Amino acid sequence: MTSMDIEVNPPTGITGFPLGMPAAALKVAAAALGTVQVQDEDAPDLFHPMKVLALHPQFEITFTLPDGKSLASAEVWTPRPGPEDVTVRFRGIDVFRTPARQLLAQLRAMGLTVLDETLYAYVPQLSLGFTRVAGHEVPLDTDGEPLYFQAVLTGPTDYYDYKLAQG
């Protein structure tokens, strides 16, 4: 079995895909992961940013380029079982194999501000976002929601800071 490690490193980006990466280089690098689909490349706007989807046989990554030129955020979706052992980590924590509420407690123990909205969680000032929303059957926690996060997003430094003002 081969393994693939993806490090989520806000606000820098993820392994192999630094924020600010030019669109052309991003498409080439994404193609190395699997099939690439590009949306709204010709006329990105506020409501339809350019997106590059990297479709690996076991997971997807959504790259967003609002200006159509450079990478602004990357969202990694939970890997499915398969021939590769795919691990997504943040500061050594396995994002998709650590129960969601336990992962948030570990982030708080690091001194990070964590806003937990049950299905979504945010780490403003660091620009890390998580979702527990699942489109398929997954193990559930005692609160009736998915036990594990289903996606993690990293963006520029102030990406989720607006959440602090909503307090």
MOWO-V215223 format. One record per backbone hydrogen bond with DSSP energy under -0.5 kcal/mol. NH is the residue of the N-H (numbers start at 0). CO is the residue of the C=O. E is the energy in kcal/mol with one decimal. If there is no record, write none. Layout:
BEGIN
NH	CO	E
NH	CO	E
END
This chain:
BEGIN
1	82	-0.8
3	84	-2.5
5	86	-3.0
7	5	-0.5
7	88	-3.4
8	6	-0.7
8	12	-2.9
11	8	-2.0
12	8	-1.4
13	16	-1.6
14	6	-1.5
16	13	-2.9
18	11	-3.1
19	70	-2.8
20	17	-2.0
22	68	-2.6
25	21	-2.4
26	22	-2.4
27	23	-1.7
28	24	-2.5
29	25	-3.0
30	26	-1.9
31	27	-0.9
31	28	-0.6
32	29	-1.6
33	29	-0.9
34	54	-1.7
36	52	-2.1
38	50	-2.9
44	47	-1.0
47	44	-0.8
49	64	-1.1
50	38	-2.0
51	62	-2.6
52	36	-3.3
52	50	-0.5
53	51	-0.6
53	60	-2.8
54	34	-3.5
54	52	-0.7
55	53	-0.9
55	58	-2.0
60	53	-1.8
61	74	-2.7
62	51	-2.8
62	60	-0.6
63	72	-2.4
64	49	-3.2
67	64	-2.1
70	20	-2.2
71	63	-3.1
72	63	-1.3
73	153	-2.3
74	61	-2.4
75	73	-0.5
75	151	-2.7
76	59	-2.7
77	149	-2.9
79	57	-3.2
84	1	-3.2
85	83	-1.0
86	3	-2.8
86	84	-0.5
88	5	-2.8
88	86	-0.5
89	92	-2.0
92	89	-2.4
94	87	-2.4
94	92	-0.9
95	87	-0.6
96	93	-0.6
97	93	-1.1
98	96	-0.5
99	146	-3.2
102	98	-2.8
103	99	-2.3
104	100	-1.7
105	101	-2.1
106	102	-2.0
107	103	-2.4
108	104	-2.2
109	105	-0.9
109	106	-0.6
110	107	-2.1
111	106	-1.8
113	111	-0.5
114	121	-2.9
115	113	-0.7
116	114	-0.6
116	119	-3.3
118	116	-2.2
120	129	-1.9
121	114	-2.3
122	127	-2.9
125	122	-1.0
126	122	-1.5
127	122	-1.1
128	152	-2.4
129	120	-3.0
130	150	-1.8
131	118	-3.3
132	118	-0.6
140	144	-3.5
143	140	-1.9
146	138	-2.9
148	94	-0.5
149	130	-3.6
150	130	-1.3
151	75	-2.2
152	128	-2.9
153	73	-2.3
154	126	-1.4
155	71	-0.6
158	155	-2.4
160	157	-1.2
162	159	-1.8
163	160	-1.5
164	160	-0.8
165	161	-0.9
166	162	-0.9
166	163	-0.5
END
